[in-house]
Structure formats: C-alpha cells, structure tokens
Amino acid sequence: MEKEVKRYRIRPKTYLCLTPEEALKTGISTGEQIVEEILLAREITLSAYMYGVIRNLSEEELRKIPVLERKERLFESRREAIKYIKENGEDLFLLYVVKETKMVPREEIKWDEIDITVDEFLEELKKFEKEPSKV
C-alpha cells in the first residue's frame, strides 16, 4: 500500500471516498455540503489530530466496492481507529494519520459525473423528515 493516499468526504460525514464526485453521490447531509480532500500518511506520530482507516486494496479493487461497504472511515482518536480495525478485520485495514485537510473548490468537481435523478434526490430529502409532533 502507498505511503500517502488521498480520500474525500462531505463534512461532517466520517466515511471516506476515492473522488469528490463519489463523495457527492453518497447522499445529502445536514450542514453546508463542504467537500474535503484528506491527505493520509502511513507514519507513526503522536501528534495527529485525526486518523484514517483505509482498506488494504488497490484503488481499482476499491472502485468495485460501494462506498459504505468499503468501511473506510475517519476517527478523532487512535484508540477508536484501532478498535475499529480489530472489530472489522486486522488484515483488511491499515491505520493512517491525517496529514492535511482542505476544502475542494466547486470548480474542480466534475459535475457531469454526478448522475443523480430527481427521484433519488427526493428520496434523500425524505430521510430528513421528522415525526409529527404530539402536542
């Protein structure tokens, strides 16, 4: 596996994607829909502010697996990340430290690769509906 890898996410989601377009396809989130580029490194450090759990597969193999089934995620503590690796298969995942995060400018996103229908969009919005209040 490479020493450094890039992943993307829509903040505040914790699961990681291979491209900004893939991150946008994962669905609507509450918040500003900020797409972040995350640079991860395979190094040992005590000063990391976040950790990434990355599958031990090539990028070509990862593309064949749906985002949520890949189970690549970000964690705020090393302890949580290591626990996650132990629970999901120590031979499947590698621990990375987050070296850098930055916002992906909207101009860099290839909008023509994001093919979501109106019906799919409306289904995503329905997930945010609240139960009727009992007043």
Secondary structure, 3 states (H helix, E strand, C coil): CCCEEEEEEEECCCECECCHHHHHHCCCCCCCCEEEEEEEECCCCCCCCCEEEEECCCHHHHHCCCHHHHCCEEECCHHHHHHHHHHHCCCCEEEEEEEEEEECCHHHCCHHHCCCCHHHHHHHHHCCCCCCCCC
